[in-house]
Amino acid sequence: MNISRTAWHYKLATYYRDTDPRSVCSYFWSMVGGLFVAPFAVFVICLMAFFVTAPIWGWFFGTPVPIMVVGALFDVIFIAGFVNAWLSDEADPVSRYIMAKKQKVCPLVEYNNEQK
């Protein structure tokens, strides 16, 4: 399977990793991990912002509401962008993973630096 280093799923799969996944199976699970790590990181940042700004603005003046709204908007934008990119991509890594599991073989992944 050839994967472009500029593809959305490559950026998602390497979001929290230092090395490139070598097989289709590890590439798929890296993508799944990226889907959970990115929103969790936003949640933690929003939670930290709440505890930093709450003593300044007061606990009962609606401080958590704007922070939760910003976090929810980011998550909606992130998920919408993910779904849009997933539907428009030619080499869908999820279908490749399913095919590899049916064949009981995880082929190696080759990376290229070409633009789409």
ZALO-824981 format. One record per residue: residue number from 1; x, y, z of N, C-alpha, C in turn. Coordinates in pm, 1 decimal, always signed. Layout:
BEGIN
[site NUM [X Y Z] [X Y Z] [X Y Z]]
...
***
This chain:
BEGIN
[site 1 [+84.7 -116.5 +0.0] [+0.0 +0.0 +0.0] [+89.1 +122.5 +0.0]]
[site 2 [+68.0 +211.3 -95.2] [+142.7 +336.5 -103.7] [+63.7 +447.9 -36.3]]
[site 3 [+129.7 +521.8 +49.7] [+64.8 +630.3 +122.4] [+145.9 +757.8 +105.2]]
[site 4 [+75.3 +865.3 +74.5] [+139.0 +995.2 +62.5] [+157.7 +1055.4 +201.0]]
[site 5 [+272.3 +1116.4 +223.3] [+298.1 +1180.2 +352.0] [+216.1 +1308.6 +370.9]]
[site 6 [+146.4 +1352.2 +266.8] [+61.2 +1470.4 +279.2] [-85.8 +1433.3 +300.2]]
[site 7 [-117.4 +1304.4 +305.9] [-256.1 +1260.1 +322.7] [-304.2 +1287.4 +465.3]]
[site 8 [-434.1 +1308.0 +479.6] [-491.4 +1336.3 +611.9] [-471.2 +1220.0 +707.7]]
[site 9 [-482.5 +1097.7 +656.9] [-470.8 +983.1 +745.9] [-327.5 +959.8 +790.0]]
[site 10 [-229.3 +1001.3 +708.5] [-89.7 +991.4 +752.4] [-65.2 +1087.3 +868.5]]
[site 11 [-118.5 +1209.3 +856.1] [-101.6 +1307.0 +964.7] [-170.4 +1259.6 +1091.6]]
[site 12 [-285.6 +1195.4 +1077.1] [-358.0 +1143.4 +1192.2] [-283.8 +1024.9 +1254.3]]
[site 13 [-231.8 +936.8 +1170.7] [-163.0 +817.5 +1221.3] [-31.2 +852.1 +1289.3]]
[site 14 [+33.4 +959.2 +1248.4] [+161.4 +998.2 +1307.5] [+147.2 +1115.8 +1403.0]]
[site 15 [+25.1 +1144.6 +1446.5] [-0.6 +1257.7 +1535.4] [+74.6 +1244.3 +1667.4]]
[site 16 [+82.5 +1125.0 +1721.3] [+145.3 +1104.1 +1851.0] [+262.9 +1006.3 +1844.2]]
[site 17 [+306.2 +972.0 +1724.0] [+417.0 +877.4 +1706.4] [+537.4 +947.3 +1646.9]]
[site 18 [+655.2 +896.0 +1678.6] [+778.8 +949.3 +1621.3] [+820.0 +874.8 +1494.8]]
[site 19 [+775.4 +751.8 +1480.4] [+813.3 +670.6 +1364.8] [+690.8 +637.5 +1281.4]]
[site 20 [+714.0 +605.1 +1156.0] [+604.8 +565.6 +1066.8] [+566.2 +420.2 +1092.3]]
[site 21 [+436.5 +389.9 +1092.7] [+393.8 +249.7 +1104.3] [+442.2 +168.9 +983.9]]
[site 22 [+480.2 +44.6 +1006.3] [+539.1 -35.4 +899.1] [+437.5 -119.1 +822.8]]
[site 23 [+328.6 -160.6 +888.0] [+230.4 -245.1 +820.5] [+94.7 -175.7 +818.0]]
[site 24 [+4.8 -229.4 +737.4] [-129.7 -172.7 +726.4] [-202.1 -182.5 +860.8]]
[site 25 [-182.2 -291.6 +932.4] [-250.7 -309.3 +1061.2] [-204.0 -207.3 +1164.1]]
[site 26 [-73.4 -189.1 +1176.0] [-24.8 -89.9 +1272.5] [-60.6 +51.4 +1228.0]]
[site 27 [-67.2 +74.3 +1096.2] [-108.9 +204.4 +1044.8] [-253.9 +233.4 +1083.4]]
[site 28 [-341.4 +134.7 +1069.5] [-482.1 +150.3 +1105.7] [-496.2 +181.6 +1254.1]]
[site 29 [-428.5 +104.4 +1339.8] [-442.3 +126.5 +1484.0] [-378.3 +257.5 +1527.2]]
[site 30 [-279.2 +305.8 +1454.3] [-223.1 +438.8 +1481.6] [-325.2 +546.9 +1448.7]]
[site 31 [-401.5 +526.2 +1341.1] [-508.3 +621.2 +1307.6] [-615.5 +622.0 +1415.9]]
[site 32 [-654.9 +505.4 +1462.6] [-756.0 +497.0 +1567.8] [-704.9 +566.4 +1693.9]]
[site 33 [-579.5 +543.7 +1727.5] [-521.4 +611.1 +1843.5] [-519.5 +761.8 +1827.0]]
[site 34 [-488.9 +809.5 +1705.9] [-490.1 +953.0 +1678.9] [-628.5 +1012.8 +1693.4]]
[site 35 [-730.6 +935.3 +1658.6] [-868.0 +984.0 +1673.6] [-905.0 +1005.4 +1820.0]]
[site 36 [-846.2 +926.2 +1908.7] [-876.0 +943.4 +2050.6] [-782.9 +1043.0 +2117.8]]
[site 37 [-659.1 +1050.4 +2073.4] [-561.7 +1139.2 +2137.5] [-591.9 +1285.4 +2107.6]]
[site 38 [-626.0 +1319.0 +1984.2] [-647.8 +1459.7 +1947.7] [-763.7 +1523.1 +2024.7]]
[site 39 [-883.9 +1465.5 +2027.7] [-990.7 +1527.5 +2107.0] [-961.8 +1527.2 +2257.0]]
[site 40 [-893.8 +1423.6 +2306.8] [-859.2 +1419.8 +2448.3] [-762.8 +1533.2 +2482.4]]
[site 41 [-667.4 +1561.0 +2393.0] [-574.2 +1671.9 +2416.3] [-649.1 +1804.7 +2421.4]]
[site 42 [-746.8 +1823.4 +2334.5] [-826.4 +1946.4 +2337.1] [-905.3 +1955.1 +2466.7]]
[site 43 [-961.7 +1843.9 +2512.0] [-1036.2 +1842.7 +2637.1] [-946.0 +1881.3 +2754.5]]
[site 44 [-826.3 +1826.6 +2758.8] [-733.4 +1858.3 +2867.8] [-693.6 +2005.0 +2863.8]]
[site 45 [-668.9 +2059.5 +2745.8] [-633.0 +2201.3 +2734.2] [-748.6 +2289.0 +2779.9]]
[site 46 [-870.8 +2255.0 +2740.0] [-987.5 +2332.3 +2785.1] [-1005.8 +2321.7 +2935.9]]
[site 47 [-982.7 +2203.8 +2992.3] [-994.4 +2186.3 +3135.9] [-889.2 +2268.6 +3209.7]]
[site 48 [-767.4 +2269.8 +3157.1] [-662.8 +2351.6 +3218.1] [-696.7 +2499.2 +3207.9]]
[site 49 [-749.0 +2542.1 +3093.9] [-787.1 +2682.5 +3077.8] [-897.6 +2719.6 +3176.1]]
[site 50 [-988.6 +2627.9 +3200.6] [-1095.0 +2654.0 +3297.2] [-1037.3 +2678.9 +3436.4]]
[site 51 [-947.3 +2592.8 +3480.3] [-893.9 +2606.9 +3615.0] [-798.8 +2725.8 +3628.5]]
[site 52 [-742.6 +2772.0 +3517.5] [-657.6 +2890.9 +3522.4] [-743.2 +3016.9 +3524.4]]
[site 53 [-850.0 +3021.1 +3444.2] [-930.6 +3143.3 +3434.2] [-1042.8 +3151.7 +3536.3]]
[site 54 [-1083.4 +3040.5 +3595.5] [-1195.5 +3042.7 +3689.4] [-1169.7 +3132.4 +3810.6]]
[site 55 [-1053.3 +3126.9 +3873.7] [-1032.0 +3217.2 +3987.2] [-1027.6 +3365.4 +3946.4]]
[site 56 [-989.1 +3391.6 +3824.3] [-981.5 +3530.7 +3778.5] [-1120.8 +3585.5 +3751.9]]
[site 57 [-1202.8 +3512.5 +3678.5] [-1335.7 +3560.0 +3638.4] [-1444.0 +3523.0 +3738.0]]
[site 58 [-1416.2 +3435.1 +3827.1] [-1517.0 +3392.3 +3923.5] [-1578.8 +3261.1 +3880.0]]
[site 59 [-1612.8 +3178.0 +3975.8] [-1664.3 +3045.6 +3946.5] [-1806.7 +3048.7 +3893.3]]
[site 60 [-1884.3 +3151.6 +3926.0] [-2026.3 +3149.6 +3891.7] [-2064.5 +3248.0 +3782.9]]
[site 61 [-1969.3 +3299.9 +3706.5] [-2000.8 +3397.4 +3602.0] [-1995.2 +3335.5 +3463.0]]
[site 62 [-2014.7 +3208.2 +3453.2] [-2022.5 +3144.7 +3322.2] [-1888.9 +3111.1 +3260.6]]
[site 63 [-1783.8 +3102.9 +3339.1] [-1652.0 +3071.1 +3284.7] [-1649.1 +2936.0 +3214.1]]
[site 64 [-1708.8 +2830.6 +3269.0] [-1699.1 +2701.8 +3200.0] [-1776.5 +2696.7 +3068.8]]
[site 65 [-1879.9 +2776.0 +3056.3] [-1962.6 +2769.1 +2936.1] [-1884.1 +2807.0 +2810.3]]
[site 66 [-1814.8 +2922.8 +2804.7] [-1739.2 +2953.8 +2681.5] [-1630.1 +2852.9 +2651.0]]
[site 67 [-1565.3 +2801.4 +2753.8] [-1458.7 +2703.5 +2731.4] [-1517.5 +2573.2 +2676.2]]
[site 68 [-1630.9 +2529.4 +2728.5] [-1693.5 +2407.5 +2676.8] [-1744.5 +2428.5 +2534.7]]
[site 69 [-1795.0 +2547.8 +2504.5] [-1843.0 +2577.0 +2368.3] [-1727.1 +2572.1 +2269.9]]
[site 70 [-1614.8 +2633.1 +2306.3] [-1497.7 +2631.1 +2218.0] [-1448.8 +2487.7 +2197.7]]
[site 71 [-1444.1 +2409.2 +2304.4] [-1402.7 +2269.4 +2292.1] [-1497.7 +2188.2 +2205.5]]
[site 72 [-1627.6 +2209.9 +2222.4] [-1727.1 +2137.0 +2141.4] [-1718.0 +2177.2 +1994.6]]
[site 73 [-1699.2 +2306.6 +1967.8] [-1684.2 +2351.6 +1828.8] [-1561.2 +2290.6 +1763.9]]
[site 74 [-1451.0 +2286.2 +1838.0] [-1330.4 +2225.4 +1783.2] [-1354.3 +2078.9 +1750.1]]
[site 75 [-1420.9 +2006.8 +1840.6] [-1448.4 +1865.2 +1815.2] [-1538.4 +1846.1 +1693.5]]
[site 76 [-1640.2 +1930.5 +1678.9] [-1730.3 +1919.9 +1562.7] [-1652.9 +1948.4 +1433.5]]
[site 77 [-1569.1 +2050.4 +1434.2] [-1489.3 +2083.2 +1315.2] [-1392.7 +1969.7 +1284.4]]
[site 78 [-1329.9 +1914.1 +1387.3] [-1235.0 +1804.5 +1369.1] [-1304.5 +1682.7 +1309.0]]
[site 79 [-1418.7 +1645.6 +1364.5] [-1490.4 +1527.6 +1315.6] [-1545.5 +1551.4 +1175.0]]
[site 80 [-1599.3 +1671.1 +1148.1] [-1651.0 +1701.0 +1014.2] [-1539.2 +1697.8 +911.0]]
[site 81 [-1423.5 +1752.9 +944.8] [-1309.3 +1748.3 +853.0] [-1261.8 +1606.5 +830.1]]
[site 82 [-1263.5 +1525.1 +934.1] [-1223.4 +1385.7 +921.1] [-1318.0 +1310.3 +828.8]]
[site 83 [-1449.0 +1327.6 +848.2] [-1547.4 +1257.8 +765.3] [-1538.8 +1304.9 +621.1]]
[site 84 [-1524.5 +1435.2 +599.1] [-1513.2 +1488.2 +463.6] [-1389.2 +1434.1 +393.1]]
[site 85 [-1277.0 +1431.7 +461.2] [-1154.7 +1379.7 +400.6] [-1164.4 +1229.8 +378.0]]
[site 86 [-1231.3 +1158.7 +468.3] [-1245.0 +1015.1 +454.6] [-1328.8 +979.9 +332.3]]
[site 87 [-1434.5 +1055.3 +308.1] [-1521.8 +1025.6 +194.7] [-1457.8 +1061.9 +61.8]]
[site 88 [-1361.5 +1155.3 +61.2] [-1302.0 +1199.4 -64.5] [-1170.1 +1130.2 -94.8]]
[site 89 [-1122.8 +1043.4 -8.8] [-992.1 +981.8 -28.1] [-1003.5 +856.6 -115.0]]
[site 90 [-905.4 +838.7 -204.8] [-907.9 +723.4 -295.3] [-858.1 +597.1 -225.8]]
[site 91 [-745.4 +604.7 -157.3] [-686.8 +488.6 -90.6] [-730.2 +489.5 +54.9]]
[site 92 [-846.3 +434.0 +80.0] [-903.0 +434.6 +214.0] [-830.2 +332.5 +301.0]]
[site 93 [-760.8 +378.0 +406.0] [-686.1 +282.9 +488.2] [-775.9 +188.9 +568.6]]
[site 94 [-898.8 +229.0 +598.4] [-988.5 +141.3 +673.9] [-1027.4 +20.7 +588.7]]
[site 95 [-1063.3 +43.4 +462.6] [-1098.3 -69.8 +376.1] [-975.9 -157.5 +350.1]]
[site 96 [-858.1 -96.9 +341.2] [-735.2 -177.3 +323.6] [-710.8 -264.9 +446.3]]
[site 97 [-738.4 -209.1 +565.2] [-721.1 -287.3 +687.8] [-818.5 -405.0 +691.1]]
[site 98 [-943.6 -381.1 +652.6] [-1043.3 -488.0 +652.7] [-1004.5 -597.3 +553.1]]
[site 99 [-957.1 -557.3 +435.6] [-912.2 -656.8 +337.2] [-794.1 -736.3 +390.5]]
[site 100 [-700.5 -666.9 +458.8] [-583.5 -736.3 +512.7] [-623.8 -835.7 +621.3]]
[site 101 [-721.1 -799.2 +705.0] [-765.4 -891.2 +809.7] [-836.3 -1012.9 +750.4]]
[site 102 [-913.4 -992.6 +642.9] [-980.3 -1106.5 +578.4] [-878.2 -1201.8 +517.0]]
[site 103 [-769.7 -1145.8 +462.8] [-665.4 -1228.3 +401.9] [-566.9 -1282.0 +505.8]]
[site 104 [-579.5 -1233.9 +629.7] [-492.3 -1272.9 +740.7] [-346.5 -1240.7 +713.2]]
[site 105 [-324.4 -1131.2 +641.3] [-190.0 -1082.5 +610.6] [-193.1 -930.4 +618.4]]
[site 106 [-96.0 -872.1 +685.2] [-85.8 -726.1 +690.3] [+31.9 -683.7 +603.1]]
[site 107 [+4.6 -633.1 +482.3] [+114.2 -594.5 +394.4] [+187.8 -471.6 +447.1]]
[site 108 [+309.3 -456.1 +399.5] [+390.0 -341.2 +439.3] [+339.1 -214.3 +372.7]]
[site 109 [+367.1 -102.7 +437.4] [+326.2 +27.6 +386.9] [+448.3 +96.2 +328.4]]
[site 110 [+431.7 +153.9 +210.4] [+536.7 +234.5 +147.7] [+490.2 +379.6 +146.5]]
[site 111 [+581.8 +470.7 +177.5] [+548.3 +612.5 +185.8] [+613.6 +686.4 +71.2]]
[site 112 [+542.3 +786.9 +20.2] [+600.2 +873.9 -81.0] [+573.6 +1019.6 -41.4]]
[site 113 [+654.1 +1109.5 -92.8] [+644.9 +1250.0 -57.2] [+575.9 +1334.3 -163.4]]
[site 114 [+510.5 +1270.7 -259.6] [+447.5 +1343.2 -369.3] [+320.0 +1413.2 -323.6]]
[site 115 [+290.5 +1524.5 -390.0] [+165.2 +1595.6 -364.3] [+52.3 +1519.7 -433.6]]
[site 116 [-69.8 +1540.4 -385.0] [-185.6 +1473.7 -446.4] [-216.1 +1529.4 -582.7]]
***
